[in-house]
């Protein structure tokens, strides 16, 4: 996992802030729209109640057996109905009213009787006569239906369609205000006056959730900064681990060249120690030779210290520092080379070596020489484990793609790995063989680590062991 660069951190913050800001804006819009919808619904009910009241007044007048004249009735109704501008009656073609007969009244009356309900006879954008089948008519002013101060405060612009022309009831915002406009259109509830009411409100920048956006910008910046710091910490820890692995690789890679020289250098002090010890043994019985015995013992001690220094230098030199070269490898070709080298010897030992590529198109990324060294070592260890095994002797190699990795497995039918040896199997200088140095698996682990890979071991059931080498797969997502 690569730590976030400044550019990537800024990009991540922008994406995170944008997504959060959109969510905050949406929540704020939903809340404002709900309030706008409720306020519009209240205004629609208020206007509808007034129009229904008109129908109720006409129904009451129609029910009177001896109604008073419109001239006498109008002054008593007008204080309770500020929108009422006039009142009239046309019983038998003769108009009686507080105002002159409107043009087209007979036709409107005929239409009302056909429909069985009151109808409107518009005069202009605001005024209209409401004509009932009973011949009673009311002149109404839509501007006076509800006082502007009585409308809910959440409304901005409100219009009413009386005569195909919008009648402005509220005008709190300019029509060209910048922002997001919400609009609702509802008819009034009276069947005789189904005027369309339209409510609009523009969410200008003053209504935008600036405070919430600022808080989210700070919070998202802290989140990205925290994630970047955590990634840098993880990358630094991983870098230190890889440096340790690479240093181990460098020292282990020199072990082969050192082996002959170390053996030669250790042979000299050990031979000298043996010679001096035997000389001292021969001279112990002679009192006059005690200084010679002392000298022989001191010389043996010096040679022992020299041998210890040689071993210390050997331990100090075991680990690499340059990363392995990585390329896409052909697992079939790799194993073909391995089988060409090892199969004759394994056949003489009665061991069958098999190979199965479960993901033919996949390619591991690694250093060919290092990977060959790992597989050779694992096959040799499997062959050593099968040396004393009873029954069929088989070593199975398999390769398969697992996620973003390519995994090699080397399985055998031997006795398996002792439970106490399994946890420290890859520790340097740990071995379960009498003639082993305990460096083979440690070297394999170091070589795998230098290729960003991993090596692991487990026992199989009912018997046998399996070693897996996991390497990055070519073409996988980094």
C-alpha positions in Angstrom: 0.0 0.0 0.0 1.6 3.2 -1.2 1.2 6.3 1.1 -1.0 9.1 -0.2 0.9 11.8 -2.0 -0.2 15.4 -1.6 -2.0 15.4 -4.9 -3.7 12.1 -4.2 -4.7 13.3 -0.7 -6.1 16.5 -2.2 -8.0 14.5 -4.8 -9.4 12.1 -2.1 -10.4 15.1 0.0 -12.2 16.7 -2.9 -14.1 13.5 -3.7 -15.0 12.9 -0.1 -16.0 16.6 0.4 -18.1 16.6 -2.8 -20.0 13.4 -1.9 -20.6 14.7 1.6 -21.6 18.1 0.4 -24.1 16.6 -2.1 -25.6 14.5 0.7 -25.9 17.5 3.0 -27.4 19.6 0.3 -29.9 16.9 -0.6 -30.9 16.6 3.1 -31.3 20.3 3.4 -33.3 20.5 0.2 -35.6 17.7 1.3 -36.2 19.5 4.6 -36.9 22.9 2.9 -39.1 21.2 0.3 -41.1 19.5 3.0 -41.7 22.8 4.7 -42.5 24.5 1.4 -45.0 21.7 0.6 -46.7 22.1 4.0 -46.9 25.9 3.7 -48.3 25.6 0.2 -50.9 23.0 1.4 -51.9 25.3 4.2 -52.4 28.2 1.7 -54.4 26.0 -0.6 -56.7 25.0 2.3 -57.2 28.6 3.4 -58.2 29.7 -0.1 -60.3 26.6 -0.6 -62.2 27.3 2.7 -63.1 30.8 1.3 -64.4 29.5 -2.0 -66.4 26.8 -0.2 -67.8 29.6 2.0 -69.1 31.3 -1.2 -71.0 28.2 -2.1 -72.4 27.9 1.4 -73.7 31.6 1.2 -75.3 30.9 -2.1 -76.9 27.7 -0.8 -78.2 29.6 2.2 -79.7 32.4 0.1 -81.4 29.8 -2.2 -83.0 28.2 0.9 -84.7 31.4 2.1 -88.4 31.5 1.2 -88.6 35.3 1.4 -85.1 36.6 1.1 -84.3 40.3 1.6 -83.3 42.4 -1.3 -79.7 42.3 -2.3 -79.4 46.0 -1.5 -80.4 45.4 2.1 -78.5 42.0 2.4 -75.1 43.2 1.0 -74.2 45.6 3.9 -74.7 42.8 6.4 -72.6 40.3 4.6 -69.7 42.5 3.4 -68.0 43.0 6.9 -67.7 39.2 7.3 -66.6 38.8 3.7 -64.1 41.5 2.6 -63.8 39.8 -0.8 -67.5 40.3 -1.5 -67.9 43.3 -3.8 -71.6 42.9 -4.8 -74.7 40.8 -4.6 -77.5 40.3 -7.2 -80.6 38.2 -7.9 -82.3 37.4 -11.3 -85.5 35.5 -10.4 -87.5 35.9 -13.6 -85.3 37.8 -16.0 -85.4 40.9 -13.8 -82.1 41.8 -12.2 -82.1 43.1 -8.6 -78.7 43.8 -7.1 -76.3 46.1 -5.3 -74.5 46.6 -8.6 -75.5 46.7 -12.3 -76.2 43.4 -14.0 -73.0 41.9 -15.5 -72.8 41.2 -19.2 -73.4 37.5 -20.0 -75.3 36.8 -16.8 -78.3 34.9 -18.5 -75.9 32.6 -20.3 -74.0 31.9 -17.1 -77.2 31.2 -15.3 -78.3 28.8 -17.9 -74.9 27.0 -17.7 -75.2 26.8 -13.9 -78.6 25.2 -14.1 -77.4 22.7 -16.7 -74.4 21.7 -14.4 -76.5 21.8 -11.3 -73.9 24.0 -9.4 -72.5 27.5 -9.4 -70.3 28.7 -12.2 -67.9 31.7 -12.5 -68.4 34.7 -14.8 -64.9 36.4 -14.8 -64.7 40.2 -15.2 -60.9 40.6 -15.1 -57.8 38.9 -13.6 -59.0 39.4 -10.0 -62.9 39.8 -10.0 -65.5 37.3 -11.0 -69.3 36.7 -10.5 -70.2 33.5 -8.9 -73.6 32.6 -10.4 -75.8 29.9 -8.7 -78.7 27.9 -10.3 -81.0 29.7 -7.8 -80.4 33.0 -9.7 -78.3 34.5 -6.8 -74.9 35.9 -7.8 -71.9 37.1 -5.8 -69.3 39.5 -7.1 -66.0 38.5 -5.6 -62.4 39.8 -5.5 -59.8 37.0 -5.4 -57.2 39.4 -4.1 -59.2 39.7 -0.9 -59.8 36.0 -0.3 -57.0 35.8 2.3 -54.9 38.7 3.5 -51.2 38.4 2.6 -50.2 38.6 6.3 -52.3 35.5 7.0 -50.4 33.2 4.6 -47.7 30.9 6.1 -44.3 32.7 6.4 -42.6 29.9 4.4 -44.2 31.0 1.1 -42.5 33.4 -1.3 -44.6 33.8 -4.5 -48.2 32.8 -4.8 -50.4 33.2 -7.9 -54.0 32.3 -8.7 -55.5 31.6 -12.2 -59.0 33.2 -12.2 -59.4 34.3 -15.8 -56.5 32.6 -17.7 -54.2 35.4 -16.2 -52.0 34.8 -13.2 -53.2 36.9 -10.2 -50.4 37.7 -7.8 -51.3 37.0 -4.2 -47.8 37.1 -2.8 -44.6 38.5 -4.3 -41.7 38.2 -1.9 -39.0 37.2 -4.4 -38.0 38.6 -7.8 -38.8 36.3 -10.6 -35.2 36.2 -11.8 -33.7 35.3 -8.4 -30.6 33.1 -8.7 -30.9 29.6 -7.2 -32.9 26.4 -7.2 -36.6 27.0 -7.7 -39.3 24.9 -6.0 -42.8 25.0 -7.5 -46.2 23.4 -6.7 -49.5 23.8 -8.4 -52.8 22.8 -6.8 -56.5 23.5 -7.6 -58.8 25.0 -5.0 -61.2 22.7 -3.3 -64.5 24.2 -4.4 -66.1 22.6 -7.5 -67.5 26.0 -8.6 -64.2 27.8 -8.4 -61.4 25.2 -9.2 -58.8 28.0 -9.7 -55.2 26.8 -10.1 -53.0 28.0 -7.3 -49.3 28.1 -8.1 -46.6 28.5 -5.3 -42.9 29.1 -6.1 -39.9 29.7 -4.0 -36.2 30.1 -5.1 -33.5 28.8 -2.8 -31.0 31.6 -3.1 -27.4 31.2 -1.8 -28.6 32.6 1.5 -30.5 29.4 2.1 -27.6 27.1 1.2 -26.1 25.0 4.1 -22.8 26.9 4.3 -22.2 26.1 8.0 -22.8 22.4 7.5 -20.5 22.4 4.4 -17.7 24.2 6.3 -18.0 21.7 9.1 -17.9 18.8 6.7 -14.9 20.3 4.8 -12.9 20.4 8.1 -14.1 16.9 9.2 -13.3 15.3 5.8 -9.9 17.1 5.7 -9.1 15.6 9.1 -10.2 12.1 8.0 -8.0 12.3 4.9 -5.1 13.6 6.9 -5.5 10.8 9.4 -5.7 8.2 6.7 -2.6 9.6 5.0 -0.7 9.6 8.3 -1.8 6.0 9.0 -0.7 4.9 5.5 2.6 6.6 5.9 3.1 4.9 9.3 2.2 1.5 7.7 4.5 2.2 4.7 7.4 3.1 7.0 6.9 0.0 9.1 6.7 -2.1 5.9 9.8 -0.3 4.5 11.8 -1.2 7.7 10.7 -4.8 7.5 11.7 -5.0 3.8 15.0 -3.4 4.6 15.7 -6.1 7.2 14.7 -8.8 4.7 16.9 -7.3 2.0 19.8 -7.1 4.3 19.3 -10.7 5.3 19.1 -11.6 1.6 22.5 -9.9 0.9 24.2 -11.8 3.6 22.7 -15.1 2.8 23.5 -14.8 -0.9 27.2 -14.6 0.0 27.1 -17.7 2.1 27.9 -20.1 -0.8 31.0 -18.2 -1.6 32.0 -18.0 2.0 31.5 -21.7 2.8 34.8 -23.0 1.4 36.9 -20.2 2.9 35.2 -20.6 6.3 35.8 -24.4 6.3 39.4 -23.8 5.4 39.9 -21.2 8.1 38.1 -23.2 10.8 40.1 -26.3 9.9 43.4 -24.5 10.7 42.6 -23.5 14.3 40.8 -26.8 15.0 43.8 -28.7 13.8 46.1 -26.6 15.9 43.9 -27.0 19.0 44.0 -30.8 18.5 47.8 -30.9 18.0 48.5 -28.7 21.1 46.0 -30.7 23.2 47.7 -34.0 22.3 51.1 -32.5 23.0 50.0 -31.3 26.4 48.5 -34.7 27.1 51.9 -36.4 26.4 53.9 -33.9 28.6 51.6 -33.9 31.6 53.6 -36.7 33.4 56.9 -34.9 33.1 57.4 -32.3 35.8 60.0 -30.5 33.8 57.7 -29.9 30.9 54.9 -28.0 32.7 55.9 -24.7 31.1 55.5 -26.4 27.7 52.1 -27.8 28.7 51.0 -24.3 29.8 52.2 -22.9 26.5 50.2 -25.6 24.6 47.0 -24.9 26.5 47.4 -21.1 26.0 47.9 -21.7 22.3 44.8 -23.9 22.2 42.8 -21.1 23.8 44.0 -18.6 21.3 43.0 -20.9 18.4 39.6 -21.5 20.0 39.1 -17.7 20.1 40.1 -17.5 16.5 37.5 -20.1 15.6 34.9 -18.2 17.5 35.7 -15.0 15.7 35.4 -16.8 12.3 31.9 -18.1 13.3 30.9 -14.5 14.4 32.0 -13.1 11.1 30.0 -15.8 9.3 26.9 -14.9 11.3 27.4 -11.2 10.8 27.6 -11.6 7.0 24.4 -13.5 6.5 21.7 -11.1 4.9 21.0 -9.0 1.0 20.7 -5.3 0.2 19.7 -5.0 -3.4 16.1 -5.9 -4.5 15.6 -8.8 -6.8 14.9 -8.0 -10.5 11.2 -8.8 -11.2 9.7 -9.8 -14.5 6.7 -11.9 -15.7 7.7 -15.5 -15.6 6.3 -18.6 -17.4 5.6 -21.1 -14.6 5.5 -24.0 -17.1 8.9 -23.2 -18.5 10.3 -22.7 -15.0 9.1 -26.1 -13.8 10.2 -27.8 -17.0 13.7 -26.7 -16.3 13.4 -27.9 -12.7 12.1 -31.3 -13.8 14.9 -31.6 -16.4 17.5 -31.2 -13.7 15.9 -33.2 -10.9 13.8 -36.0 -12.4 16.6 -38.4 -13.2 17.9 -38.3 -9.7 14.4 -38.5 -8.1 13.5 -41.4 -10.3 16.5 -43.3 -9.1 15.3 -42.7 -5.5 11.8 -44.0 -6.5 10.2 -40.5 -6.2 7.6 -39.3 -8.7 7.5 -35.6 -9.5 4.3 -34.1 -11.0 3.3 -30.6 -12.1 -0.2 -29.1 -12.5 -0.8 -25.5 -13.7 -4.3 -24.6 -12.6 -4.2 -21.1 -14.1 -2.4 -21.5 -17.5 -2.6 -17.8 -18.5 -1.4 -16.3 -15.3 2.2 -15.2 -14.8 4.0 -14.6 -11.5 6.3 -11.5 -11.1 9.7 -12.3 -9.8 13.4 -13.0 -10.4 13.8 -16.3 -12.3 17.1 -17.3 -10.6 15.7 -16.6 -7.1 12.5 -18.5 -7.8 14.4 -21.4 -9.3 16.6 -21.5 -6.2 13.5 -21.5 -3.9 11.8 -24.3 -5.8 15.0 -26.4 -6.1 15.4 -26.1 -2.3 11.8 -27.0 -1.5 12.0 -30.1 -3.9 15.2 -31.2 -2.3 13.8 -30.9 1.2 10.7 -32.9 0.1 13.0 -35.6 -1.4 15.0 -35.7 1.9 11.7 -36.1 3.8 10.7 -39.0 1.5 14.0 -40.9 2.0 12.7 -42.8 5.0 9.0 -42.8 4.0 7.0 -46.0 3.5 4.5 -46.3 0.7 4.2 -44.2 -2.4 6.8 -41.4 -2.8 5.4 -38.4 -4.6 6.2 -34.8 -4.9 3.4 -32.6 -6.4 4.1 -29.1 -7.7 1.1 -26.9 -8.5 0.6 -23.3 -9.6 -2.6 -21.3 -9.5 -3.8 -17.7 -9.5 -5.3 -16.6 -6.1 -6.6 -13.0 -6.2 -3.8 -10.7 -7.1 -1.1 -13.4 -6.4 0.3 -16.5 -8.1 0.9 -19.3 -5.7 3.3 -22.3 -6.1 2.8 -25.3 -3.8 5.2 -28.1 -3.2 3.6 -31.1 -1.5 5.0 -34.5 -0.5 3.8 -37.7 1.0 6.4 -37.9 3.7 6.0 -37.9 7.5 5.3 -34.2 7.8 6.8 -31.6 10.0 7.1 -32.0 13.8 4.7 -29.7 15.7 7.5 -28.1 17.7 9.6 -27.5 14.6 6.8 -25.8 12.5 6.9 -22.3 14.2 10.7 -21.9 13.9 11.1 -23.6 10.5 12.4 -20.4 8.8 14.7 -19.2 11.5 18.4 -19.0 10.5 20.6 -21.9 11.7 17.6 -24.0 12.9 17.6 -27.5 11.4 16.1 -30.9 12.2 18.7 -32.8 10.1 22.0 -34.0 11.6 24.1 -32.7 8.7 22.0 -29.5 8.0 23.1 -26.0 8.6 19.6 -24.5 9.0 20.0 -21.9 6.3 18.1 -23.3 3.3 14.6 -22.3 4.3 15.8 -19.0 5.8 17.4 -18.2 2.5 14.2 -19.2 0.7 12.1 -16.9 2.9 14.6 -14.0 2.2 14.5 -14.6 -1.5 10.7 -14.6 -1.6 10.6 -11.5 0.5 12.9 -9.7 -1.9 10.3 -10.3 -4.6 7.4 -9.0 -2.4 6.4 -12.6 -1.9 5.7 -14.9 1.0 6.5 -18.5 1.9 4.6 -20.7 4.3 4.5 -24.3 5.5 1.8 -26.6 6.8 1.2 -30.3 7.4 -1.2 -32.3 5.3 -3.7 -34.8 6.4 -3.2 -37.7 7.0 0.5 -37.3 6.2 2.9 -35.1 4.3 3.8 -31.5 4.2 3.1 -28.6 1.9 5.1 -25.4 1.2 3.6 -22.5 -0.6 5.3 -19.6 -2.3 3.0 -16.6 -3.0 4.2 -14.0 -5.5 2.5 -10.9 -7.1 0.7 -11.8 -10.3 1.5 -9.9 -13.5 -1.4 -7.7 -14.5 -2.9 -7.6 -11.0 -4.1 -4.3 -9.5 -1.3 -2.6 -7.7 
